[in-house]
């Protein structure tokens, strides 16, 4: 008998050019967490866990919690993770995020373009 139910893990993927560099975005919804991969190398790169805490009185985000699990544990990783996490949470994602990030271009302009893509793309909805 065929099972017509929705897949347990929903994954969306898109590739685009950002600053003339091919960039892949993958978003997988595991039900209790989101996995987001942003890569210009075709590899997973640094893995970062992103969570947020709410003020129970008004529901607004008080703090974005970032923890590097594997890879580059450096200040720039935290900057990228916080901006990307805040952008994703701004899109209505309410669960913890596991972010894999591997970018050739780590300039502020690249971060701006990545965050803009996240805010405009339907891959994250």
DSSP file (Angstrom, degrees, kcal/mol; ACC not computed):
  #  RESIDUE AA STRUCTURE BP1 BP2  ACC     N-H-->O    O-->H-N    N-H-->O    O-->H-N    TCO  KAPPA ALPHA  PHI   PSI    X-CA   Y-CA   Z-CA
    1    1 A X              0   0    0      0, 0.0     2,-0.2     0, 0.0     0, 0.0   0.000 360.0 360.0 360.0 132.9    0.0    0.0    0.0
    2    2 A X        -     0   0    0      1,-0.1     2,-0.7     2,-0.0     0, 0.0  -0.513 360.0-135.3 -78.1 140.8    1.4    3.4   -1.0
    3    3 A X        -     0   0    0     -2,-0.2    -1,-0.1     1,-0.1     0, 0.0  -0.872  20.7-178.2 -97.6 112.6    1.9    6.0    1.7
    4    4 A X        +     0   0    0     -2,-0.7    -1,-0.1     2,-0.0     3,-0.1   0.229  41.0 121.6 -95.0  12.8    0.6    9.4    0.4
    5    5 A X  S    S-     0   0    0      1,-0.1     3,-0.1     0, 0.0    -2,-0.1  -0.285  74.3 -86.1 -76.0 163.9    1.6   11.3    3.5
    6    6 A X        -     0   0    0      1,-0.1    -1,-0.1     2,-0.1     4,-0.1  -0.359  54.6 -94.5 -65.4 144.0    3.9   14.3    3.5
    7    7 A X        -     0   0    0      1,-0.1    -1,-0.1    -3,-0.1     3,-0.1  -0.266  26.2-128.2 -60.1 148.9    7.6   13.5    3.7
    8    8 A X  S    S+     0   0    0      1,-0.2     2,-0.6    -3,-0.1    -1,-0.1   0.904  98.9  40.2 -64.9 -41.8    9.1   13.6    7.2
    9    9 A X  S    S-     0   0    0     21,-0.1     2,-0.5    22,-0.0    -1,-0.2  -0.946  75.5-158.5-113.9 120.1   11.9   15.9    6.1
   10   10 A X  E     -A   29   0A   0     19,-1.6    19,-3.1    -2,-0.6     2,-0.4  -0.861  14.6-175.0 -98.7 124.9   11.0   18.7    3.7
   11   11 A X  E     -A   28   0A   0     -2,-0.5     2,-0.4    17,-0.2    17,-0.2  -0.970  10.0-175.8-126.0 136.0   14.0   20.1    1.8
   12   12 A X  E     -A   27   0A   0     15,-2.6    15,-2.8    -2,-0.4     2,-0.4  -0.966   7.4-173.0-125.6 145.1   14.3   23.0   -0.7
   13   13 A X  E     +A   26   0A   0     -2,-0.4     2,-0.3    13,-0.2    13,-0.2  -0.997   8.1 170.1-141.0 143.0   17.3   24.0   -2.6
   14   14 A X  E     -A   25   0A   0     11,-2.4    11,-3.1    -2,-0.4     2,-0.4  -0.991  15.7-153.3-149.5 147.2   18.3   26.9   -4.9
   15   15 A X  E     +A   24   0A   0     -2,-0.3     2,-0.3     9,-0.2     9,-0.2  -0.944  23.3 158.1-119.2 144.2   21.5   28.1   -6.5
   16   16 A X  E     -A   23   0A   0      7,-2.4     7,-3.6    -2,-0.4     2,-0.6  -0.952  41.0-102.8-152.4 170.0   22.2   31.7   -7.4
   17   17 A X  E     -A   22   0A   0     -2,-0.3     2,-0.5     5,-0.2     5,-0.2  -0.896  31.0-177.0-101.5 126.0   25.1   34.0   -8.1
   18   18 A X  E >  S-A   21   0A   0      3,-2.5     3,-1.3    -2,-0.6    92,-0.1  -0.987  79.0 -13.6-122.3 120.8   26.0   36.5   -5.4
   19   19 A X  T 3  S-     0   0    0     -2,-0.5    -1,-0.1     1,-0.3     3,-0.1   0.890 129.5 -57.2  52.2  42.5   28.8   38.9   -6.3
   20   20 A X  T 3  S+     0   0    0      1,-0.2     2,-0.5    -3,-0.1    -1,-0.3   0.656 114.9 117.0  65.0  19.9   29.6   36.6   -9.3
   21   21 A X  E <  S-A   18   0A   0     -3,-1.3    -3,-2.5    84,-0.0     2,-0.3  -0.976  71.8-118.0-118.6 127.9   30.1   33.6   -7.1
   22   22 A X  E     -A   17   0A   0     -2,-0.5     2,-0.4    -5,-0.2    -5,-0.2  -0.467  37.7-171.4 -63.5 124.8   27.8   30.5   -7.4
   23   23 A X  E     -A   16   0A   0     -7,-3.6    -7,-2.4    -2,-0.3     2,-0.4  -0.983  10.7-153.8-128.0 127.8   26.1   30.2   -4.0
   24   24 A X  E     -AB  15  39A   0     15,-3.0    15,-2.3    -2,-0.4     2,-0.4  -0.846   5.8-166.9-103.7 135.8   23.9   27.2   -3.0
   25   25 A X  E     +AB  14  38A   0    -11,-3.1   -11,-2.4    -2,-0.4     2,-0.4  -0.988   7.4 179.5-120.0 127.9   21.1   27.5   -0.4
   26   26 A X  E     -AB  13  37A   0     11,-2.4    11,-2.8    -2,-0.4     2,-0.4  -0.996   4.3-173.4-128.2 133.7   19.6   24.4    1.1
   27   27 A X  E     -AB  12  36A   0    -15,-2.8   -15,-2.6    -2,-0.4     2,-0.5  -0.982   2.2-176.4-130.3 120.4   16.8   24.4    3.8
   28   28 A X  E     -AB  11  35A   0      7,-2.9     7,-2.8    -2,-0.4     2,-0.7  -0.969  14.7-151.3-118.8 129.0   15.6   21.3    5.4
   29   29 A X  E     +AB  10  34A   0    -19,-3.1   -19,-1.6    -2,-0.5     5,-0.2  -0.880  14.9 177.9-100.5 111.1   12.7   21.2    7.9
   30   30 A X        -     0   0    0      3,-2.7     2,-0.9    -2,-0.7     4,-0.1   0.325  48.3-114.0 -94.0   6.3   13.2   18.4   10.4
   31   31 A X  S    S+     0   0    0      2,-0.4     3,-0.1     1,-0.2    -1,-0.1  -0.345 111.1  40.5  93.4 -54.4   10.1   19.3   12.4
   32   32 A X  S    S+     0   0    0     -2,-0.9    64,-0.6     1,-0.2     2,-0.3   0.598 126.3  20.0-101.1 -14.2   11.9   20.2   15.6
   33   33 A X  E     - c   0  96A   0     62,-0.2    -3,-2.7     2,-0.0     2,-0.4  -0.970  67.5-129.3-148.0 159.3   14.8   22.1   13.9
   34   34 A X  E     -Bc  29  97A   0     62,-2.4    64,-3.3    -2,-0.3     2,-0.5  -0.927  14.5-155.2-108.4 139.1   15.7   23.7   10.6
   35   35 A X  E     -Bc  28  98A   0     -7,-2.8    -7,-2.9    -2,-0.4     2,-0.5  -0.975  14.5-176.1-110.9 124.6   19.0   22.9    8.8
   36   36 A X  E     -Bc  27  99A   0     62,-2.7    64,-3.1    -2,-0.5     2,-0.5  -0.985   5.3-169.6-123.8 126.7   20.2   25.7    6.6
   37   37 A X  E     +Bc  26 100A   0    -11,-2.8   -11,-2.4    -2,-0.5     2,-0.5  -0.970   6.6 179.0-116.8 127.6   23.3   25.3    4.3
   38   38 A X  E     +Bc  25 101A   0     62,-2.9    64,-2.4    -2,-0.5     2,-0.4  -0.967  20.9 162.9-126.6 112.5   24.8   28.3    2.6
   39   39 A X  E     +Bc  24 102A   0    -15,-2.3   -15,-3.0    -2,-0.5    64,-0.2  -0.981  39.4 178.6-139.9 144.3   27.9   27.3    0.5
   40   40 A X  S    S+     0   0    0     62,-3.0    63,-0.1    -2,-0.4   -18,-0.1   0.247  93.8  53.3-115.1   4.2   30.1   28.5   -2.2
   41   41 A X  S    S-     0   0    0     61,-0.5     3,-0.1     2,-0.3    62,-0.1   0.498 106.9-116.2-112.8 -11.0   32.3   25.4   -2.0
   42   42 A X  S    S+     0   0    0      1,-0.3     2,-0.3    60,-0.2   -19,-0.0   0.663  85.4 102.8  76.6  16.5   29.8   22.7   -2.4
   43   43 A X  S    S-     0   0    0     59,-0.2    -1,-0.3     1,-0.1    -2,-0.3  -0.836  82.6-114.4-128.0 165.7   30.7   21.6    1.2
   44   44 A X        +     0   0    0     -2,-0.3    -6,-0.2     1,-0.2     2,-0.1   0.863  46.8 178.6 -72.4 -37.4   29.1   22.0    4.6
   45   45 A X        +     0   0    0     55,-0.2     2,-0.3    57,-0.1    57,-0.2  -0.434  50.7   5.7  73.7-143.9   31.8   24.2    6.1
   46   46 A X  E     -D  101   0A   0     55,-2.2    55,-2.3    -2,-0.1     2,-0.5  -0.576  69.2-143.3 -79.0 134.1   31.3   25.5    9.7
   47   47 A X  E     -DE 100  70A   0     23,-2.3    22,-2.7    -2,-0.3    23,-1.5  -0.881  21.2-178.7-102.7 127.4   28.4   24.2   11.6
   48   48 A X  E     -DE  99  68A   0     51,-3.1    51,-3.5    -2,-0.5     2,-0.5  -0.983  20.7-144.0-129.0 133.4   26.6   26.6   13.9
   49   49 A X  E     -DE  98  67A   0     18,-3.2    18,-2.2    -2,-0.4     2,-0.5  -0.855  20.7-169.6 -95.3 127.7   23.7   26.1   16.2
   50   50 A X  E     +DE  97  66A   0     47,-3.3    47,-3.0    -2,-0.5     2,-0.3  -0.974  12.8 161.5-122.2 127.4   21.4   29.1   16.4
   51   51 A X  E     - E   0  65A   0     14,-2.7    14,-2.7    -2,-0.5     2,-0.3  -0.868  19.9-147.9-133.4 169.3   18.6   29.5   19.0
   52   52 A X  E     - E   0  64A   0     -2,-0.3     2,-0.4    12,-0.3    12,-0.2  -0.989   5.1-142.4-141.5 153.3   16.6   32.3   20.4
   53   53 A X  E     - E   0  63A   0     10,-2.2     9,-2.5    -2,-0.3    10,-1.0  -0.888  17.6-145.8-112.6 144.2   14.9   33.2   23.6
   54   54 A X  E     - E   0  61A   0     -2,-0.4     2,-0.8     7,-0.2     7,-0.2  -0.807  17.1-125.0-108.7 149.9   11.6   35.0   23.9
   55   55 A X    >>  -     0   0    0      5,-2.1     4,-3.0    -2,-0.3     3,-0.7  -0.861  24.5-149.9 -84.0 113.6   10.3   37.5   26.4
   56   56 A X  T 34 S+     0   0    0     -2,-0.8    -1,-0.1     1,-0.2    -2,-0.0   0.709  89.2  62.7 -64.0 -19.5    7.1   35.6   27.5
   57   57 A X  T 34 S+     0   0    0      1,-0.1    -1,-0.2     3,-0.1    -3,-0.0   0.895 126.1   6.9 -73.6 -40.0    5.4   38.9   28.2
   58   58 A X  T <4 S-     0   0    0     -3,-0.7    -2,-0.2     2,-0.2    -1,-0.1   0.468  91.7-124.3-125.2  -2.9    5.5   40.3   24.6
   59   59 A X     <  +     0   0    0     -4,-3.0     2,-0.2     1,-0.2    -3,-0.1   0.477  62.6 136.6  77.8   1.6    6.8   37.5   22.5
   60   60 A X        -     0   0    0     -5,-0.3    -5,-2.1     1,-0.1    -1,-0.2  -0.503  63.5 -96.4 -83.6 153.6    9.7   39.5   21.1
   61   61 A X  E     +E   54   0A   0     -7,-0.2    -7,-0.2    -2,-0.2     3,-0.1  -0.475  37.6 177.4 -68.3 130.3   13.2   38.0   20.7
   62   62 A X  E     +     0   0A   0     -9,-2.5     2,-0.3     1,-0.3    -1,-0.2   0.785  66.0   7.1 -97.3 -38.1   15.4   39.0   23.6
   63   63 A X  E     -E   53   0A   0    -10,-1.0   -10,-2.2     2,-0.0     2,-0.6  -0.997  53.7-144.9-151.9 137.8   18.6   37.1   22.6
   64   64 A X  E     -E   52   0A   0     -2,-0.3     2,-0.5   -12,-0.2   -12,-0.3  -0.938  25.7-151.4-102.6 119.5   20.0   35.0   19.7
   65   65 A X  E     -E   51   0A   0    -14,-2.7   -14,-2.7    -2,-0.6     2,-0.4  -0.799  13.6-171.1 -96.3 127.2   22.1   32.3   21.1
   66   66 A X  E     +E   50   0A   0     -2,-0.5     2,-0.4   -16,-0.2   -16,-0.2  -0.964   9.7 175.7-124.5 133.8   25.0   31.1   18.9
   67   67 A X  E     -E   49   0A   0    -18,-2.2   -18,-3.2    -2,-0.4     2,-0.5  -0.964  24.6-139.5-139.0 120.0   27.2   28.1   19.4
   68   68 A X  E     +E   48   0A   0     -2,-0.4   -20,-0.2   -20,-0.2     3,-0.1  -0.678  21.9 178.0 -77.3 123.0   29.9   26.9   16.9
   69   69 A X  E     +     0   0A   0    -22,-2.7     2,-0.3    -2,-0.5   -21,-0.2   0.845  66.1   2.3 -94.0 -41.5   29.7   23.1   16.8
   70   70 A X  E    S+E   47   0A   0    -23,-1.5   -23,-2.3     2,-0.1    -1,-0.4  -0.995 108.1  15.4-146.0 141.1   32.4   22.4   14.2
   71   71 A X  S    S+     0   0    0     -2,-0.3     2,-0.7   -25,-0.2   -25,-0.1  -0.692 101.4  16.6 105.0-151.6   34.7   24.5   12.2
   72   72 A X        -     0   0    0     -2,-0.3     2,-1.2     1,-0.1    -2,-0.1  -0.489  52.1-171.3 -72.2 106.9   35.9   28.1   12.5
   73   73 A X        +     0   0    0     -2,-0.7     2,-0.3    -5,-0.1    -1,-0.1  -0.698  41.8 125.9 -96.7  80.0   35.1   29.4   15.9
   74   74 A X  S >> S-     0   0    0     -2,-1.2     4,-1.2     1,-0.1     3,-1.0  -0.892  75.2 -99.4-135.9 163.1   36.0   33.0   15.2
   75   75 A X  H 3> S+     0   0    0     -2,-0.3     4,-1.9     1,-0.3     3,-0.2   0.844 118.4  57.4 -54.7 -38.9   34.3   36.4   15.6
   76   76 A X  H 3> S+     0   0    0      1,-0.2     4,-2.5     2,-0.2    -1,-0.3   0.854 101.3  57.2 -62.9 -34.1   33.3   36.6   11.9
   77   77 A X  H <> S+     0   0    0     -3,-1.0     4,-2.6     1,-0.2    -1,-0.2   0.908 107.5  47.9 -60.8 -41.9   31.4   33.3   12.2
   78   78 A X  H  X S+     0   0    0     -4,-1.2     4,-2.6    -3,-0.2     5,-0.2   0.874 110.0  52.1 -68.1 -38.1   29.3   34.8   15.0
   79   79 A X  H  X S+     0   0    0     -4,-1.9     4,-2.2     2,-0.2     5,-0.2   0.955 113.8  43.2 -62.0 -50.0   28.6   37.9   13.0
   80   80 A X  H  X S+     0   0    0     -4,-2.5     4,-2.8     1,-0.2     5,-0.3   0.935 115.1  49.3 -61.5 -47.0   27.4   35.9   10.1
   81   81 A X  H  X S+     0   0    0     -4,-2.6     4,-2.9    -5,-0.2     5,-0.2   0.900 111.5  48.6 -62.0 -42.0   25.4   33.5   12.2
   82   82 A X  H  X S+     0   0    0     -4,-2.6     4,-2.6     2,-0.2    -1,-0.2   0.932 114.7  44.5 -65.6 -44.4   23.6   36.2   14.1
   83   83 A X  H  X S+     0   0    0     -4,-2.2     4,-2.0    -5,-0.2    -2,-0.2   0.923 117.8  43.9 -65.8 -44.5   22.7   38.2   11.0
   84   84 A X  H  X S+     0   0    0     -4,-2.8     4,-2.4    -5,-0.2    -2,-0.2   0.922 115.5  48.6 -67.2 -43.9   21.5   35.0    9.2
   85   85 A X  H  X S+     0   0    0     -4,-2.9     4,-2.9    -5,-0.3     5,-0.2   0.920 111.3  49.4 -61.5 -45.0   19.7   33.7   12.2
   86   86 A X  H  X S+     0   0    0     -4,-2.6     4,-1.9    -5,-0.2    -1,-0.2   0.887 111.3  50.3 -62.7 -38.5   17.9   37.0   12.8
   87   87 A X  H  X S+     0   0    0     -4,-2.0     4,-0.7     2,-0.2    -1,-0.2   0.918 112.7  46.1 -65.4 -43.1   16.9   37.2    9.2
   88   88 A X  H ><>S+     0   0    0     -4,-2.4     5,-1.5     1,-0.2     3,-0.9   0.915 112.7  49.3 -66.7 -42.8   15.5   33.6    9.3
   89   89 A X  H ><5S+     0   0    0     -4,-2.9     3,-1.5     1,-0.3    -1,-0.2   0.848 105.5  59.0 -64.9 -32.1   13.7   34.3   12.6
   90   90 A X  H 3<5S+     0   0    0     -4,-1.9    -1,-0.3     1,-0.3    -2,-0.2   0.724  98.4  60.1 -66.3 -21.2   12.3   37.4   11.0
   91   91 A X  T <<5S-     0   0    0     -3,-0.9    -1,-0.3    -4,-0.7    -2,-0.2   0.441 129.1 -95.6 -85.4  -0.7   10.7   35.2    8.4
   92   92 A X  T < 5S+     0   0    0     -3,-1.5     2,-0.4     1,-0.3    -3,-0.2   0.501  73.2 148.0 102.4   4.1    8.7   33.4   11.0
   93   93 A X      < +     0   0    0     -5,-1.5    -1,-0.3     1,-0.1    -2,-0.1  -0.622  18.9 179.0 -72.2 125.8   10.9   30.4   11.7
   94   94 A X        +     0   0    0     -2,-0.4     2,-0.2    -3,-0.1    -1,-0.1   0.405  48.7  81.0-110.9   0.1   10.4   29.6   15.4
   95   95 A X  S    S-     0   0    0      1,-0.1   -62,-0.2   -44,-0.1   -63,-0.1  -0.603  90.1 -80.2-106.0 165.9   12.6   26.6   15.9
   96   96 A X  E     -c   33   0A   0    -64,-0.6   -62,-2.4    -2,-0.2     2,-0.4  -0.270  46.1-140.4 -59.9 151.9   16.3   26.2   16.5
   97   97 A X  E     -cD  34  50A   0    -47,-3.0   -47,-3.3   -64,-0.2     2,-0.6  -0.956  10.8-156.3-120.8 133.6   18.5   26.4   13.4
   98   98 A X  E     -cD  35  49A   0    -64,-3.3   -62,-2.7    -2,-0.4     2,-0.5  -0.958  23.6-162.9-104.4 115.6   21.6   24.3   12.5
   99   99 A X  E     -cD  36  48A   0    -51,-3.5   -51,-3.1    -2,-0.6     2,-0.5  -0.875  14.4-168.4-106.8 126.2   23.5   26.5   10.0
  100  100 A X  E     +cD  37  47A   0    -64,-3.1   -62,-2.9    -2,-0.5     2,-0.4  -0.966  17.7 179.7-106.7 125.3   26.2   25.1    7.7
  101  101 A X  E     +cD  38  46A   0    -55,-2.3   -55,-2.2    -2,-0.5     2,-0.3  -0.985  18.7 162.3-136.6 128.5   28.2   28.0    6.1
  102  102 A X  E     +c   39   0A   0    -64,-2.4   -62,-3.0    -2,-0.4   -61,-0.5  -0.801  16.5 170.4-144.1  95.7   31.1   27.9    3.7
  103  103 A X        -     0   0    0     -2,-0.3     3,-0.1   -64,-0.2   -80,-0.0  -0.907  29.7-161.2-115.8 135.3   31.7   31.2    1.9
  104  104 A X  S    S+     0   0    0     -2,-0.4     2,-0.7     1,-0.2    -1,-0.1   0.891  90.8  52.4 -72.3 -42.3   34.7   32.1   -0.3
  105  105 A X        +     0   0    0      1,-0.1    -1,-0.2     2,-0.1   -84,-0.0  -0.867  62.1 173.7-100.1 113.1   33.8   35.8    0.0
  106  106 A X        +     0   0    0     -2,-0.7     2,-0.1    -3,-0.1    -1,-0.1  -0.122  33.8 129.2-112.2  36.1   33.5   36.8    3.7
  107  107 A X  S  > S-     0   0    0      1,-0.1     4,-2.0     4,-0.0     3,-0.2  -0.429  73.2-110.0 -86.1 162.4   33.1   40.5    3.2
  108  108 A X  H  > S+     0   0    0      1,-0.2     4,-2.4     2,-0.2     5,-0.2   0.861 119.8  57.6 -58.5 -34.8   30.3   42.7    4.7
  109  109 A X  H  > S+     0   0    0      2,-0.2     4,-2.2     1,-0.2    -1,-0.2   0.899 105.0  49.9 -63.7 -40.0   28.9   43.1    1.1
  110  110 A X  H  > S+     0   0    0      2,-0.2     4,-2.7     1,-0.2    -2,-0.2   0.931 110.3  50.1 -63.4 -45.2   28.5   39.3    0.8
  111  111 A X  H  X S+     0   0    0     -4,-2.0     4,-2.7     1,-0.2     5,-0.2   0.922 109.8  51.2 -58.8 -44.2   26.8   39.1    4.2
  112  112 A X  H  X S+     0   0    0     -4,-2.4     4,-2.2     1,-0.2    -1,-0.2   0.911 111.8  46.8 -58.6 -44.0   24.4   41.9    3.1
  113  113 A X  H  X S+     0   0    0     -4,-2.2     4,-2.4     2,-0.2    -2,-0.2   0.889 111.9  50.3 -67.6 -40.1   23.6   40.0   -0.2
  114  114 A X  H  X S+     0   0    0     -4,-2.7     4,-2.4     2,-0.2    -2,-0.2   0.938 112.5  46.5 -62.8 -47.3   23.1   36.7    1.6
  115  115 A X  H  X S+     0   0    0     -4,-2.7     4,-2.2     1,-0.2    -2,-0.2   0.888 111.9  51.6 -63.6 -39.1   20.7   38.3    4.2
  116  116 A X  H  X S+     0   0    0     -4,-2.2     4,-1.5    -5,-0.2    -1,-0.2   0.914 109.2  50.3 -63.6 -42.2   18.9   40.0    1.3
  117  117 A X  H  X S+     0   0    0     -4,-2.4     4,-2.2     1,-0.2     3,-0.3   0.920 110.0  50.7 -61.6 -43.4   18.5   36.7   -0.5
  118  118 A X  H  < S+     0   0    0     -4,-2.4     6,-0.2     1,-0.2    -1,-0.2   0.913 110.4  49.2 -60.4 -42.5   17.1   35.1    2.6
  119  119 A X  H  < S+     0   0    0     -4,-2.2    -1,-0.2     1,-0.2    -2,-0.2   0.769 120.3  36.4 -70.8 -23.9   14.6   37.9    3.1
  120  120 A X  H  < S+     0   0    0     -4,-1.5    -2,-0.2    -3,-0.3    -1,-0.2   0.650  97.0  93.6-101.6 -18.3   13.4   37.7   -0.5
  121  121 A X    ><  -     0   0    0     -4,-2.2     3,-0.5    -5,-0.2    -4,-0.0  -0.475  61.0-149.0 -83.8 146.5   13.5   34.0   -1.3
  122  122 A X  G >  S+     0   0    0      1,-0.2     3,-1.3    -2,-0.2    -1,-0.1   0.413  82.6  90.3 -89.5   2.3   10.6   31.6   -0.9
  123  123 A X  G 3  S+     0   0    0      1,-0.3    -1,-0.2     2,-0.1  -111,-0.1   0.784  86.1  52.0 -65.5 -25.4   13.0   28.7    0.0
  124  124 A X  G <         0   0    0     -3,-0.5    -1,-0.3    -6,-0.2    -2,-0.1   0.193 360.0 360.0 -99.0  16.2   12.7   29.6    3.7
  125  125 A X    <         0   0    0     -3,-1.3    -1,-0.2   -33,-0.0    -2,-0.1   0.423 360.0 360.0-112.6 360.0    8.9   29.6    3.8
